[in-house]
Amino acid sequence: MKVFALYIILLIIPGQFEGGDCAKDKNTVINMAETVWLKKYGKVIYNDTPFTANLQGDTMWIVSGQRPKSYVEINKDGDSILHLNFDFVPYAEIRKRDCKIMDVYQMK
């Protein structure tokens, strides 16, 4: 019976006893960060796409948005309109081994 229970535990928690990592790829951690950002900041995060993820030191994923560039628009009357972007960019730090979200913040 004890062997059966241990077998079930090993099936329920794959990778935990083999040194496996929860967050193996960029898409996984970007989706995790996006979910948290939506709850915290709302749909405004989509102004900061595309989202990127970089593995720092083989232990921590740093996920961030991209600040849209400022630009000049010429309207139909030939007038120049300067659009400056002062948005905050979302960041998330996600631990690779267990997918724990260590920090969520914004930076200018």
C-alpha positions, 0 to 999 in steps of 0.5 A, a space after each residue: 500500500 505504501 509503495 502504491 501511495 508513493 507511485 501515485 505521488 510521483 505521478 501527480 508531481 512530475 519532474 519534481 524528483 528529477 530536478 525538472 523545471 516548471 517554466 521551461 520556455 519563454 511562452 509559458 512565462 510570458 503567459 503567466 506574467 500576462 495573466 498577472 498583469 491583466 489582473 493588476 493593471 488591466 488591458 493597458 498592458 497591451 500597449 506594451 507588446 510584444 512581451 519578452 522573457 529572458 532567463 537570468 542566471 538559469 534560475 529566474 525569468 525576467 518578463 517585460 513589455 516594450 515601451 511604444 516609441 514616441 513618434 511624429 504624425 503629420 495630419 491632413 492639414 500638414 501640421 506636425 503632431 508629436 506623440 510622446 510616450 510616458 507609459 510604465 512598462 510591466 515587469 515580472 520575475 518568475 522563478 524557473 524551478 517552481 514557477 513562483 512569481 517573485 515580483 511584479 512591478 512597473 518601470 518607466 
